[in-house]
Amino acid sequence: MDIKVGDVKPLFAHDVIISTVFRVKNNPQNNKQNNQDNKKSKIKNSKLKNSNSKQKKIAKIEKEAHSELLFLDMATRQVISRVALPFSVLESLPRVIEENIKKTKKELEKNELPKEHTIETLSQNKNYLG
């Protein structure tokens, strides 16, 4: 895959924090309460208690989650990047990181100089003399 990085400058993080947020897609307890309220208006309380004890069905709660990675610069003690990841991406991270660690270790163990990578930089303001 050809990904154009462009003018994105790297930020170096010294530490990372991860937090996960869960969200309920459907709330069966609210639906159950609404159904019970409707039944109460139509049926006597004694009959309602009997029907509830017989028909106890556990409704499945559908949840979704996303995790946030907070990258920290410990020199300034500030968050330099906040990235939200859906669960599907979070699941694939260990494999991707493991592959990168293996390639990096292999390259570091070699006694050869690394191949020079050409990095193209583009200047937005050619008149800047700073």
N, C-alpha and C positions, 0 to 999 in steps of 0.2 A: 504494500500500500504506500502510495506517495503522499506524505503528509508535509505540508508547507508550514514551517515554523515561523517564517517571516521575522518580524521585529520583536518577538517575544523574548524578553531578557530573563535569564535564569535567576531564581531566588534561592539562596542556600539556606536550608533549614538545619538547625541543630537538634531539634526534637520534634516529636509528633504526638498529638493527642487524638484519640478516636472516640466518638460518641455515636450512639445509635438511637434513632427516633422511630417509635412504632406508631402506626395509625390504624384505626379500625375502619375497614371499608364499609361494612354493614354492622349495625348494632341490633342484634336480635332481641336484646332486653327491652329496648324502646318499642320495637314492634310487638313484643309480647305484652307489654304494659298497655299499649293502645288496644290490642285485641281483648284483653281482660276488661278494660274500661267499657268497651262496647258490649261485652257479654253481660256485665253487671247490670246494665240498664235493661236488658231483656230477660234475664233469668234471676231467680231468687238466690240469695247468698248461700243457702244450704246446698242447692244444686250445683252452684259454681265450685264450692269446695270439693265436692265429690268428683266432678268432672276434671278438676285440676289434678287431683291425686292420681286418677287413672291415666291421664294423658300427659304425663311428664316426659316431654321430648327435649333432648338437649340440642339446642340450635347451635350450628357451627358458626363460630365467629371468624370472619375473614379479616386478616390483618396484612399490612404491608410495612416494609421498613426501608429506611435509607440510613446510611452512616456518613458522618462528617469527619473528614480528616482536617485537623488544624495543625499547620506547620508553624513552628516557633523559631524565632531568632533569639537565642538566649542572651546575646550581647545587648540587645535593646529591650528584651523581655516583652516582645510583641508578636502577635500572630501576623505572619507575612502572607499566608494563603489559607483559604477555607474552601475545601472541595467536598461537595455532596455527591455520594455514590449510591446508586440503587443497589439492591441486594445482588442482582445478577453480576454486576461489575465487581462487587466486593468478593463474590465467590471465586472469580477468576484471578484476583490479585495474587494469592499465594503462588500459583503456577508461574505467572509472569515474573514475579520477583525471584523465585527460585532459579528460573532459567537465566535471568540477568546475573545473579550471583555466581552461577557456574561459569558463564562466559567471562565475567570479570576476573574470577580467580584464575582461570586458565590463562588469560592475557597477562596477569600480574606475575605468574610463575615463569613465563617465557623470559629468556635472556636476550631477546632481540628488542631493538627499538620499535616502538609502535609506529605504524604507518601514519604519515602526516595527513590529517584531514584538512581539506580546504574549507575555510569558513568565510562565507561572503557576508560582508556588512554593508548595509545601505545607510546613507546619511539622509535624514529628512530635511535638514537645514544646512545647505552648503555654505551659507554666509556666516555661520557661527564661528567665532575665533577663539572661544573659551579654552 
